[in-house]
């Protein structure tokens, strides 16, 4: 699949477009690599891109996230379970039994699907903490790069975080194509910047493997309510 086949807008915003239908789902479906640096990640995002993620995984795609250690408890536990299952065949088998149909699981049992895809290496996460001159700050950037089998790339940046709340906010992203000469250097620099972060080579950002993080380093977000959701909401509420 080629990213050149896509008619992606140069600028998208949540008021005029559907960022998932018009950008993330088709880009994932045509890519084999996805690199994302983002301030906040929540597993609910995977439900919204389920269709594209299924095709991405079927093509042998690999996705990497560098994100801040600001997670809800359930997402953190899913990241840990997936990371541990990489080296534990028994735990990996348990995860596999819990996920038989990826698209259905992404929509209905997102945490199991997240852990399973981490265990299989489809998704990888590292957590970033600013240091040096950025000490006491947050990792707050929001950019990404899709790459297809031909080596063509689409990069984007903007205000959008990987969360369902991001679809409720007024957010925007700008899109750049590597095969357009004017944007090729920008796309290349974004890939290089991500690679520096991933390899922990930025002097002002420390990047941790999931297993390296301790509870004291995490800032776990509470659920949306300080009390259990009423039973009549259980089919409509989204915990992310």
Secondary structure, DSSP 8 states (H G I E B T S, - for coil): --GGG----SEEETTTS-HIIIIIHHHHHT-SEEEEEES-B-THHHHHTHHHHHHHHHTT-EEEEEEES--BHHHHHHHHHHHHHTT-HHHHHHHHHH-SSHHHHHHH-HHHHHHHHHHTTSEEEEEEEE-GGGTT-----EEEEEE-TTS-EEEEEES--BSSHHHHS--EEEEEETTSHHHHHHHHHHHHHHHHHHTT--TTEEEEEGGG--GGG---B--S-SS---GGGTTT----
